């Protein structure tokens, strides 16, 4: 599948001890390193397919109870920054080359 066939990407996480069979909607969190889902590998795959569309968080709203919109946006941005860098992507979602590679 080429990146032009993908409509949207989504990033999320669950704690490492949560299995796919036991996962509940409320278990979804913002992406983080060390979770059960390898979001960096997912983003790398999207970049390699030349995907240029949106990527959105899939954390459950229960994870944000008591927080205002600005706090939630800042938390999502910080989580995405970490995963983006782990995937070796620049702000435009392109692979960062080092030493001409």
C-alpha positions in Angstrom: 0.0 0.0 0.0 1.4 3.4 -0.9 1.1 6.5 1.2 -1.4 7.9 -1.2 -3.9 5.1 -0.3 -3.9 6.0 3.4 -6.4 8.5 4.6 -5.3 9.1 8.2 -2.8 7.8 10.7 -3.4 7.5 14.4 -1.0 7.2 17.4 -1.7 5.9 20.8 -0.3 3.6 23.4 -1.3 1.2 26.1 0.9 0.1 29.1 3.3 -2.8 28.2 1.4 -5.3 30.4 -1.9 -4.7 28.5 -2.6 -7.4 25.9 -4.6 -6.9 22.7 -7.3 -9.2 24.0 -7.6 -7.5 27.3 -7.3 -3.9 26.1 -10.3 -1.6 26.8 -11.1 1.7 25.2 -10.2 3.4 28.4 -6.7 1.9 28.3 -5.7 4.1 25.3 -3.1 6.7 26.2 -1.0 9.3 24.3 2.0 7.6 22.6 5.0 7.1 24.8 8.3 5.1 24.5 8.2 1.7 26.1 4.5 1.1 25.6 3.0 -2.0 23.9 2.8 -0.2 20.6 5.9 0.8 18.6 4.8 4.2 17.4 8.2 5.1 16.1 8.2 2.1 13.8 4.7 3.0 12.7 5.7 6.5 11.8 8.8 5.3 10.1 6.7 3.0 7.9 4.3 5.8 7.0 7.3 8.0 6.1 8.8 5.3 3.9 5.4 5.0 2.1 5.6 8.7 1.5 2.4 9.3 3.5 1.7 13.0 3.8 -1.7 13.1 5.6 -2.7 13.8 9.2 -1.6 11.8 12.2 -3.9 12.2 15.2 -3.8 11.0 18.9 -6.1 8.2 19.9 -5.9 8.5 23.7 -9.2 7.9 25.5 -10.9 11.1 26.8 -10.9 9.6 30.3 -7.1 10.2 30.4 -7.7 13.9 30.3 -10.3 14.4 33.0 -9.9 17.7 34.9 -7.5 19.1 32.2 -8.3 22.1 30.1 -8.0 22.2 26.3 -4.6 23.9 26.4 -3.1 21.3 28.8 -4.4 18.5 26.6 -3.0 20.1 23.4 0.4 20.6 25.1 0.5 17.0 26.4 -0.3 15.7 22.9 2.3 17.9 21.2 5.0 16.8 23.7 4.1 13.1 23.2 4.2 13.4 19.5 7.5 15.3 19.6 9.1 12.4 21.5 7.7 9.7 19.1 8.5 11.9 16.0 12.2 12.2 17.1 12.4 8.5 18.0 11.3 7.7 14.4 14.0 10.0 13.1 11.6 12.4 11.4 11.8 16.1 10.9 8.8 18.4 11.4 7.6 17.7 7.9 7.5 14.0 8.6 10.5 13.2 6.4 13.3 10.9 7.5 16.3 12.8 8.8 19.5 11.9 7.0 22.8 11.8 8.8 26.1 12.0 7.0 24.4 11.7 3.6 22.6 8.5 4.4 
